[in-house]
C-alpha cells in the first residue's frame, strides 16, 4: 500500500468528550469573571440552560460515535485509489490511478468562497477528494504519482486557484465597478503585461 489514512468514529468521540467536559469549565470562567456585571443572574441562567442543552446533544452524538463501527478511509495502491466517507457519498469512490488524468484544486468564488479537489478521469468523469480530515495531501499525491507518473498535479498541495469565468468577471464588475475600471485602465496603459509581471517589475525597482 502506497498511502493509507483512516479515522474511526471512536476517535472522533474522544474530541466530542473533550468538548463536553469543556462546557462546565467555560461556565465556571463566565461566572468567575462576570458575576459583578449588571443583570448577571439572568444572563448566567440563560448560559447554563444553553450549555446543558449543548451537553445533552453532544452526549447523544458521543454515544452514537462510540458504538459506531463506521470510519473514514482513504488509500492508494498500485491499482486502486479508494475513498469512503460514512455520511457523504460524493466522497466515496474506487478508481484506478492509471485512469486519472488530472487533480485540480478549484476555488469557486460567488457569494462565498468554496474549495473542491477534483479528480478527472480518462472517461470524462470526475470524483472529489474529501477535505474534512487532516491527512497529508502531499503524501497522498506522492503515492498517486508513484502509481501513475502521468497525472497532472497542482503546483502546491495546499493552494487553491480560481479559474476566471465570464459569469465571475461580470459579477466582479458589478460588485466592484470602481476597482474594475481602475484595473482595466491600468492594463490599457501597459499593453502586453499582466498585473503579476507589472508588480514584479515594481518590486525590482524598489
Residue pairs with C-beta under 8 A, 6 or more apart in sequence:
1 75
1 76
1 77
2 75
2 76
2 77
2 78
2 143
2 144
2 146
2 147
3 74
3 75
3 76
3 139
3 140
3 142
3 143
3 144
4 73
4 74
4 75
4 76
5 73
5 74
5 75
5 133
5 135
5 136
5 140
6 71
6 72
6 73
6 74
6 75
7 71
7 72
7 73
7 133
8 68
8 69
8 70
8 71
9 64
9 65
9 66
9 68
9 69
9 70
9 71
9 86
10 65
10 66
10 68
12 65
13 62
13 65
13 66
16 58
16 61
16 62
16 65
17 62
19 58
20 55
20 58
20 59
20 62
23 51
23 54
23 55
24 51
26 51
27 47
27 48
27 51
30 44
30 47
31 44
34 40
34 43
34 44
35 44
37 43
68 86
70 86
71 84
71 86
72 84
72 85
72 86
72 130
72 132
72 133
73 82
73 83
73 84
74 82
74 83
74 84
74 129
74 130
74 133
74 135
74 140
75 81
75 82
76 82
76 97
76 140
76 143
76 144
76 147
77 147
78 97
78 146
78 147
79 96
79 97
79 98
79 147
80 94
80 95
80 96
80 97
81 93
81 94
81 95
81 96
81 97
81 100
81 119
81 144
81 147
82 93
82 94
83 91
83 92
83 93
83 94
83 127
83 129
83 130
84 91
84 92
85 91
85 92
85 130
85 132
88 130
90 128
91 128
91 129
91 130
93 127
95 119
95 121
95 127
97 144
97 147
97 148
97 151
98 147
98 148
99 121
99 122
99 123
100 119
100 120
100 121
100 122
100 144
100 148
100 151
101 120
101 121
101 122
101 151
101 152
102 119
102 120
102 151
102 152
102 153
103 117
103 118
103 119
103 120
103 129
103 141
103 144
103 151
103 152
103 153
103 154
104 117
104 118
104 120
104 154
105 115
105 116
105 117
105 154
105 157
105 159
105 160
105 161
106 115
106 116
106 117
106 118
106 160
106 161
106 162
106 163
107 113
107 114
107 115
107 160
107 161
107 162
108 114
108 115
108 116
108 162
109 162
109 168
110 168
110 171
115 131
115 160
116 128
117 128
117 129
117 131
117 137
118 126
118 127
118 128
119 126
119 127
119 128
119 129
120 126
121 127
129 137
129 140
137 157
137 158
138 157
138 158
140 157
141 153
141 157
144 151
144 153
145 151
145 153
154 161
162 168
172 180
173 180
183 195
186 195
186 198
187 193
187 194
187 195
190 198
